[in-house]
Amino acid sequence: MTVYTEDEEYMAYVGHLIEKPKVQKLGTIPHHYHSTRLEHSINVSYTSYKIAKKLGWDAKSTARGGLLHDLFFYDWRNTKFKKSHAWVHPRIAKRNAEKLTTLNKVEEDIIVKHMFGATIAPPRYKESWIVTCVDKYWAVREATLPLQKMWKQGSFYFR
């Protein structure tokens, strides 16, 4: 999805963050099997931003929180956090994000609560709900990319 770079308002909100070396490092880390963590974070951020903007909600905080929601630098499948990853990584992401920029309360909530469903505490803000839902959408979409390609090519059949 390269259309996000052409969206001047979106880039004004997050372009400077995307350029930061720590955020760029996410481009080297596999995420949902068929994407990098940077691709995933931008997908979640831009889609969430577009929804918030359409609804007249806080599009800037939604874009920023969505971009930074998975700002951690380990492969959770190969770590001691494997069982508690859903609870641990949002707090790690928040700490890492605070080293890059000042977060407002909405952005903090987006980052910390984006795993609702796998964690107990529900999002407090409507923008957090957007990112939470969009994160799940992109996780499924990215993980099933080979199946989508097979479906489009007509080589995926149920027997």
N, C-alpha and C positions, 0 to 999 in steps of 0.2 A: 504494500500500500504506500505509494509515493505521493499521493495527492495531498497529504498533510503538509508537505513542504511548501505548497502553493497557497496555503491558507495563512494569510498575513497575521490575522488576529491570533490564531493558534500559535504560530511561531513566535509572536511577541510574548506570549505567556510562557512557553517552554523551550524555545529555540536555544537560549543561553544554557539551559540545563542539559539538553540533549548533547551539546558540544563538550560538556565537562568530561575529562578523562574517566572519572569513576562511572559515569553513566555509559560512556562508550565501551567501557570494559564489559558491560552486560552483553555486548554483541559477540563476545567470545564464549559465552556460557550457554550450553543447550538448555532449553526450558521444557516445553511440552512435546518432546521427542522430535518434532519437525519444525521447530522455530528456535530462535535465540531469545534470551531473556529481554534483550533490547527490542527486538521485533514485537514480542508479546506486550511489553510495557507501552510501546508507541501505539500498538493496535488498541489496547484498552484505553489509553489516554485520549486518543483522537476520537474514537467512537463515543466515549463517555462525554467528552467535550461537546460534540455535535448534538447529543441528546439534551444535555443541560442547556445549551444555547437555544435550542428549539423550544424548550419549556420555559425559558426566561429565568432560569436558575443561575447559580454562581458557576459559570463556565470556566473561569480562570482557575478557581480552586479545584474544580473537577479535573481539568487538564493536568494541573501540577500534581495533584494527589494520585491520579491515574498513572502518570509517568513514573512516579517514585514508589509505587505500592510494592514492588518486588525488588527493591534496591539492596540485594544481598549477593554475596560473591562465592557461594559454594553450590555444588550440585547436591541437592537435598537427598538424592537417592544413595549417595555415598558418604553419609555422615552420621555422627552419633545422634543428630537431631531427627532422624528419619521418622520416629514415632510421634514426636512432638512438633514436627516442622510447621504444621498449620498454625500452631499457637506461637511458636518462637519467631518465625521469619518476619512477621509484620513488625514486631518490636525492633528487630535488627534493622529492618528497612527504615523505620522511623529514625533510629539513631544515626544511620548513614545519611539519610536525607537532611537531618539537622546539621550535619557537617558541611553540606553543600549550600544550604539556603535557610532562610527563616520560614517556618511553617506557621500557618494560621490554624485555628481550632478545627475548621472543616477539613483541611489537608491532613492534619494529624489523625482525625477520625477515619478518613478515607483509607489511609495507610494501615492503621492498627486494626480496623474492623473489616477489611475487605475479605476476610476468610469466614465471615458469618455463614453458618451452616455446618462448617467443620469446627467452629468455635462457638462459644455460648453468647458472648456479648453482642447484641445487635447494633448496627450502625445508628448513630444519633441524628445524622443530617440526611436530607433527601439526596444530596449529591453523593454521599457515601453509599446509599442504596444503588444509585446508578452504577458506580464503579464495581460494587460487589456483584451485581448481576452481569454486567458487561465482561468482567473478569472470567466468570464461569462460561459465558458464551464463547469467548476467544480461546479458553483452555480446551474446550471440546472441539472447536473448529480447527485449531492448530494440531491437536493430537490426531485428528482424523483426516488430515490432509491427503495421505495416499488413497484412502477410500473415496474421497471427493474426486480425485483425479480419475480413478478407475470408473466411478459413476459417470462422469462427464464423457469419458471415452467409450462408454457402453460396454466395458469389460467386467462389470460387476453385476453378477446375477445371483439371485437366491434360488436354491434348489430345494 
